[in-house]
Amino acid sequence: MLMFGRQLNLPPGLARGYPPRTPELPSRLDYPVWLQARLRDIHHEVREHAGAVALRQKERYDVRAKRPTFQPGDRVWLYQPQRQSGRTPKLDCWWNGPWTILSLINDVTARIHQPDRPRCRPKTFHVDRLAPYLPER
């Protein structure tokens, strides 16, 4: 229906027989205008439905999602998925560190640096790319 602007005659329906319908189709000259309006209405309805579904999915995700709370001075891992040439990514570790949080710019952005590399300048990353560093016991 979305692509052609009408219900398709599929094999199960042909075998059982569709209920008789007598759609009021426009004349041959008015058909393109009618079809364009019908497809516009169908696409508008699909966009509304997709938006409603996206909101429902966001609400379900937000129920269990928690943003990590970092403080300046916390040690963190940094996620950097950069593939190195000549190495297979299968066994690579995408997390490196530990890094130390210097400051929180806002709720979702942190400025970090590596304490064991003093010449390295501080960098800014989104907190989704950071994970708490737990030292081995």
C-alpha positions as a Markdown table, in Angstrom:
| # | Residue | x | y | z |
|---|---|---|---|---|
| 1 | Met | 0.0 | 0.0 | 0.0 |
| 2 | Leu | 2.8 | 2.3 | 0.8 |
| 3 | Met | 4.5 | 1.9 | -2.5 |
| 4 | Phe | 1.5 | 1.6 | -4.9 |
| 5 | Gly | -1.2 | 3.5 | -3.0 |
| 6 | Arg | -3.5 | 0.5 | -3.0 |
| 7 | Gln | -3.9 | -2.9 | -1.4 |
| 8 | Leu | -2.0 | -5.6 | -3.3 |
| 9 | Asn | -3.7 | -8.7 | -4.6 |
| 10 | Leu | -1.5 | -11.4 | -2.9 |
| 11 | Pro | -1.9 | -15.1 | -3.6 |
| 12 | Pro | -3.7 | -16.0 | -0.3 |
| 13 | Gly | -6.2 | -13.3 | -1.0 |
| 14 | Leu | -6.7 | -14.4 | -4.5 |
| 15 | Ala | -7.3 | -18.0 | -3.4 |
| 16 | Arg | -9.9 | -17.0 | -0.7 |
| 17 | Gly | -11.3 | -14.1 | -2.7 |
| 18 | Tyr | -11.2 | -10.5 | -1.5 |
| 19 | Pro | -14.4 | -8.9 | -0.4 |
| 20 | Pro | -15.9 | -7.0 | -3.3 |
| 21 | Arg | -14.7 | -3.4 | -3.4 |
| 22 | Thr | -15.8 | -0.7 | -5.8 |
| 23 | Pro | -13.3 | 2.1 | -5.3 |
| 24 | Glu | -14.2 | 5.4 | -6.7 |
| 25 | Leu | -11.3 | 5.8 | -9.1 |
| 26 | Pro | -10.9 | 9.1 | -10.9 |
| 27 | Ser | -10.8 | 9.4 | -14.6 |
| 28 | Arg | -7.6 | 8.6 | -16.5 |
| 29 | Leu | -6.6 | 12.2 | -16.6 |
| 30 | Asp | -7.2 | 12.8 | -12.8 |
| 31 | Tyr | -5.6 | 9.6 | -11.7 |
| 32 | Pro | -2.0 | 10.9 | -11.3 |
| 33 | Val | -3.2 | 13.8 | -9.1 |
| 34 | Trp | -5.4 | 11.4 | -7.1 |
| 35 | Leu | -2.5 | 9.0 | -6.7 |
| 36 | Gln | -0.1 | 11.7 | -5.7 |
| 37 | Ala | -2.5 | 13.0 | -3.0 |
| 38 | Arg | -3.1 | 9.5 | -1.7 |
| 39 | Leu | 0.6 | 8.6 | -1.5 |
| 40 | Arg | 1.2 | 12.0 | 0.3 |
| 41 | Asp | -1.4 | 11.1 | 2.9 |
| 42 | Ile | 0.0 | 7.5 | 3.3 |
| 43 | His | 3.5 | 8.8 | 3.8 |
| 44 | His | 2.3 | 11.4 | 6.3 |
| 45 | Glu | 0.5 | 8.7 | 8.3 |
| 46 | Val | 3.7 | 6.5 | 8.2 |
| 47 | Arg | 5.8 | 9.4 | 9.4 |
| 48 | Glu | 3.4 | 10.0 | 12.3 |
| 49 | His | 3.4 | 6.3 | 13.2 |
| 50 | Ala | 7.3 | 6.1 | 13.0 |
| 51 | Gly | 7.6 | 9.1 | 15.3 |
| 52 | Ala | 5.2 | 7.6 | 17.8 |
| 53 | Val | 7.2 | 4.3 | 17.7 |
| 54 | Ala | 10.5 | 6.2 | 18.2 |
| 55 | Leu | 9.1 | 7.9 | 21.3 |
| 56 | Arg | 7.9 | 4.6 | 22.7 |
| 57 | Gln | 11.3 | 3.1 | 22.2 |
| 58 | Lys | 13.0 | 6.1 | 23.7 |
| 59 | Glu | 10.8 | 5.8 | 26.8 |
| 60 | Arg | 11.6 | 2.1 | 27.2 |
| 61 | Tyr | 15.3 | 2.8 | 26.8 |
| 62 | Asp | 15.3 | 5.7 | 29.3 |
| 63 | Val | 13.7 | 3.5 | 32.0 |
| 64 | Arg | 16.9 | 1.5 | 32.5 |
| 65 | Ala | 19.5 | 3.9 | 31.1 |
| 66 | Lys | 21.7 | 5.7 | 33.5 |
| 67 | Arg | 24.3 | 8.3 | 32.6 |
| 68 | Pro | 27.5 | 7.7 | 34.5 |
| 69 | Thr | 28.4 | 10.4 | 37.1 |
| 70 | Phe | 32.0 | 11.4 | 36.9 |
| 71 | Gln | 33.8 | 13.8 | 39.2 |
| 72 | Pro | 37.1 | 15.7 | 38.5 |
| 73 | Gly | 39.9 | 13.4 | 39.6 |
| 74 | Asp | 38.2 | 10.2 | 38.7 |
| 75 | Arg | 40.1 | 7.7 | 36.6 |
| 76 | Val | 38.4 | 6.4 | 33.5 |
| 77 | Trp | 38.9 | 4.2 | 30.4 |
| 78 | Leu | 38.6 | 5.9 | 27.0 |
| 79 | Tyr | 36.9 | 4.1 | 24.1 |
| 80 | Gln | 38.8 | 4.8 | 20.8 |
| 81 | Pro | 37.8 | 2.4 | 18.1 |
| 82 | Gln | 40.5 | 3.2 | 15.6 |
| 83 | Arg | 41.8 | 0.3 | 13.5 |
| 84 | Gln | 45.5 | 0.1 | 13.1 |
| 85 | Ser | 46.7 | -1.0 | 9.7 |
| 86 | Gly | 48.3 | -4.4 | 9.6 |
| 87 | Arg | 46.5 | -5.6 | 12.7 |
| 88 | Thr | 43.3 | -7.6 | 12.9 |
| 89 | Pro | 40.6 | -5.8 | 14.9 |
| 90 | Lys | 39.2 | -9.0 | 16.3 |
| 91 | Leu | 41.7 | -9.2 | 19.2 |
| 92 | Asp | 42.3 | -5.4 | 19.6 |
| 93 | Cys | 41.3 | -3.7 | 22.7 |
| 94 | Trp | 39.4 | -0.5 | 21.9 |
| 95 | Trp | 39.6 | 0.9 | 25.5 |
| 96 | Asn | 42.8 | 2.6 | 26.6 |
| 97 | Gly | 43.9 | 4.4 | 29.7 |
| 98 | Pro | 43.6 | 5.0 | 32.5 |
| 99 | Trp | 42.9 | 8.7 | 32.0 |
| 100 | Thr | 42.1 | 11.2 | 34.7 |
| 101 | Ile | 39.1 | 13.7 | 34.4 |
| 102 | Leu | 40.3 | 17.2 | 34.8 |
| 103 | Ser | 37.0 | 18.9 | 34.6 |
| 104 | Leu | 33.4 | 18.5 | 33.4 |
| 105 | Ile | 32.5 | 21.0 | 30.8 |
| 106 | Asn | 28.8 | 20.2 | 31.1 |
| 107 | Asp | 26.7 | 17.1 | 31.9 |
| 108 | Val | 27.9 | 15.1 | 28.9 |
| 109 | Thr | 31.4 | 16.4 | 28.1 |
| 110 | Ala | 34.6 | 15.9 | 30.1 |
| 111 | Arg | 38.1 | 17.1 | 29.7 |
| 112 | Ile | 40.6 | 14.4 | 30.4 |
| 113 | His | 44.4 | 13.7 | 30.3 |
| 114 | Gln | 46.7 | 10.8 | 30.8 |
| 115 | Pro | 48.8 | 11.3 | 34.0 |
| 116 | Asp | 51.6 | 9.0 | 32.9 |
| 117 | Arg | 52.1 | 11.0 | 29.7 |
| 118 | Pro | 52.7 | 14.6 | 30.9 |
| 119 | Arg | 53.5 | 16.0 | 27.5 |
| 120 | Cys | 50.1 | 14.9 | 26.1 |
| 121 | Arg | 47.6 | 17.7 | 26.0 |
| 122 | Pro | 44.2 | 17.4 | 27.6 |
| 123 | Lys | 41.4 | 16.2 | 25.4 |
| 124 | Thr | 37.7 | 16.6 | 25.4 |
| 125 | Phe | 35.3 | 13.7 | 25.0 |
| 126 | His | 31.6 | 12.8 | 25.4 |
| 127 | Val | 31.0 | 10.8 | 28.6 |
| 128 | Asp | 29.5 | 7.9 | 26.5 |
| 129 | Arg | 33.0 | 7.2 | 25.4 |
| 130 | Leu | 34.3 | 6.9 | 29.0 |
| 131 | Ala | 34.0 | 4.1 | 31.5 |
| 132 | Pro | 35.0 | 4.0 | 35.2 |
| 133 | Tyr | 38.5 | 2.6 | 35.7 |
| 134 | Leu | 38.5 | -0.1 | 38.3 |
| 135 | Pro | 42.1 | -1.2 | 39.3 |
| 136 | Glu | 42.8 | -4.9 | 39.3 |
| 137 | Arg | 42.6 | -6.5 | 42.7 |
